[in-house]
Amino acid sequence: MPEIFDLSIILVASAIPPLVYLVWVRGWEICNREELKDLYRALAIGATYTVFFAVIVSTAFNSFFFGLFRM
């Protein structure tokens, strides 16, 4: 059972670099106006931190509860 969650963490973690590339690089090229760049920068930073925070919390949550069940 823990192998499924380990695999899901690996899959989510492997999806982060392409998402960061899409958000930061491609989105930056799409936004040409200065006021859109500021808004887009704020959204991109918020989305990036949200994804990283979700991965960290889900990893800690899975590790903690599977540690309890293994005892």
N, C-alpha and C positions, 0 to 999 in steps of 0.2 A: 504493500500500500504506500509506504513512503516514497518508493521509486516513482510513482505517478506524480507526486508533488515536486520531487526533485527535477523531473523532466519538465514540468510546467514552469518551474523557476528558470530553468535553462532556456526554454523557448521564449519566455518573456524577456529575459536578459539579452537574448540574441536579437530580439526585435527592437531593442532600444537604439543601437547605432543607426539603422536606416531611418527610424523616426526622427532622430536628432538631425540627421542629414536633410531630410525632407523639410523639417520645421525651420532650421536655421539657414541652410544654403538656398534651397529652391524657393522658399517663402520670401527670403530677402531679395531675390532677383525679381519676384513678382511685384513686390511693393516698390513703387518708384517715387511716390510722393512722400515728403518728409513727415507729415503728420501720421500717415499710415505706417511708416517705419517705426515710430515711437510706440504706437499702439501694438503693432505686430511684435516688436521686441518684448513688450510686457507680457503679451499672451504666450510667446514662445518660452520665455523664462518660467512663467507659471506652469505651463504644460510639462516642461522638462522636469522641474522640481516635483510636480505631482506624480509623474511616472516613476522617478527614482524613489520617492518616498513610499509609493505603493509597493514597489519591489522589496524594499527594506522591511517594511511592516509585514508583508505576507511571508517573507523568509523567516523573520523572527517568530511570527505567529505559528507557522508550521513547525519550526524547530522546537519551540516550547511545548506545544501540545503533543507532538510525536515523542518528545522526551518523556512526557508524563505517561503516555500509554505504554512505552517500552519498559517502564519500571515494574 
